[in-house]
Amino acid sequence: MTVYVRAHGITGTPVVTLAGEDVGQVKDIVFDVSTGGVRCFTLAGRGLLAGPLRRALLWRNVHGLGPHAVMVRDGSALEEDDTAARSQDKKSAGANVLGLVVTTHSGVRMGTVGDAVIATGRTPTVVGYEVETDDHRHVLVPVAEPVAVSGERILVPDASAEHGVGDLGGFGAALDRLRSGPGRASRED
């Protein structure tokens, strides 16, 4: 069963090996500008006085993402430092999507990104964004195909705007409707 969470809900989540070893906690989520997906997590130590670990966990090394922990096979899944979060290649560098304007392919401004929605499980993926509209409503906008992300804007398909919902409880059904819309084959998670 797929569980949908806001990215902010992952911050502070423990990172645990399959053997049960606690290796840190998620400090930040770094998004990939070229795909709109998650590039990596930066990590902090666990405990009240623990600071940043200066290590990164690449998305491809995540074994599973659940509502209570990020699972990795073992400690070798972590990068030795956090340079992965600061890529020298501007095209694939991590980006902060918070505050970016969301616009449909037909040019309709939907609002600004307040958070990302992530499908948890064995292959976690970004499946939508929480958007604050110009009239200060919060709408969860599903995305079923890659989106374009720049330093100023996220472009989403027009159909994404038609399937926005107000809470995570209805998000899965909205994403399913978007995926099975006209011209699309139904997709199972």
N, C-alpha and C positions, 0 to 999 in steps of 0.2 A: 504494500500500500504506500502510495506517495503522500508525503506530508509537505505542505507548503509553509515556509517561514519567511519572515522579513529578514533581510541581511543583518539589521541591527540586533535581531534576536540571536544571531550566531556569535556576535562579539561577546567575549568572556566565556564562551563555551570551552570546556576542557578538550585537549587533544590527547587521545589515549591510544596506546598500541593494542594490537589484538591479544597480547599477553597480559593486558591490564595495567601496564606502566603508564603513569601520568607524565607526559613530556612537556606540557605547557598549556597555554590557553590562547584562543584567537584574540589578537589585539585589533587588527584591521583586516578588511577584505579589499584586495586590489583588483580592479576590473581591467580587462583588456580592451583597449580602444578599438582594435581592429575587428573584434568579434562581438563586443558587448557582454561577453561572458566573464567569469571569474578567472583571473590570472593566478593569484596565490593569496594565502593568508600570511600576515605578519604575526609573530607570536610574542607573548609575554610569559613570564614565569607565573607559577601558581602561588597563591597566598597573598596575604595583606600587604607585605612589604616588597613583594617581587616586582621587578621592573621589566623592561623589554628584554627579550632574549637575543635580539639582533639576528634572528634566524627566520627563514621563510619556509612555508609549506606550499609547494607548487600544487595547483589544483589536480594535476594528473597523478599525484602521489596520495591523494585522499582515497582511502578504501571505502569509506562510507560516511555519510553526513546524516545524523539523526537529530531529533529535537533536544537531546541531552549531551551529545558528544560528537566530536569529529574523530573518526577512526582512521588509524594508519597501521600498516603491517608491522613496522618496527621503527626504532629511532632513526634508522638510515633514510627514512622518507623525508626528513627535514634537511633543508639546505644548510650548509655550514655557516652562511651569513645571510643577510637580507638583501643582497644585490639584485635578486630576481624581482624584487618589488620596485627597484629603481633602474630598470633596463636603460641602457645607453641608446637603444634603437627607438627613436621617437615614434615610429609607426606602431610598434607593439608594446610600448611602455604602458605601465599601469595608469589608470586615470580615476579621478574622483568623479563619480556620476551624480553625486548629490548636488542639487541646484541647477543641473542642466535643464534646458527647455526641451520638452517632448513635443514633437511635431509629426503629424501624419504625412504620408507620401503625397497627399493632395494639398499639403500646405496649411492644415488646420492646427493651430497652437492648442495643445491640451493642457499645459501647465508646466510645473517644474518637478523634477524628481526629488522625492523625500526619502526613498528607500528602494531597494530591489527585492523582488520575490524570488526565492530559490526553492526548487523542488529537491527535497532531501532524498536520501537513499544511496544505493551503490554508485550511481552515476549522477551526482548532483549537478543541476544546471540552473542558470538564470532563466526564468520563464515569464517574467513580467516586472513591472515597476509600480511603486506607489507614487502617484502624481497628485500634487496639490494644484487644484484648478485656480484660475484667477479669482473666483468667488470663494476661495478658501475651503472647498470641499476636498476630501481625500478619496481618490479613486484608484483601485488596483487594476492596472491595464495589462492583460495577458499578451504575450508575444509568442508566436508559434514558428517563427522563422527568424533568421539572423536580422539584426537591426544595424543601422549605421550609427556610429558614435563618433562625435568630434569633440573638441575641447569646449564647445558651446551648446551642442544640441544632440538629441537622440531622435532619429527618424524611425517611426514605426509604421507598419502597414495600416491602411485605412480601416481594415476589418478589426484591428486591435481596439480601436476607439469604440467600436460598436458593442464590444463585449466587456467593457469595464464594469466592475462591481465594487461594493462598498466595504466588504470584509473578506478575510481569508476563508471563512466558512463557505462562501459561494464561489471562491476563486477557481477551484478544481473543475467545477461544472462549466464555468465560463471559458476556461482554457479548452475543455473538451469540445464545447460548441464552436469555438474558433477553429480548432483543428479539423473538425468534421464539416466545416462550412462548405458552401458551393465550390466545386472544383478541387476539393481536398479529399484524400482518402482518410478514413478514420484511423487514428493512431492510438495504440494502447501503451500505457506506461508500465 
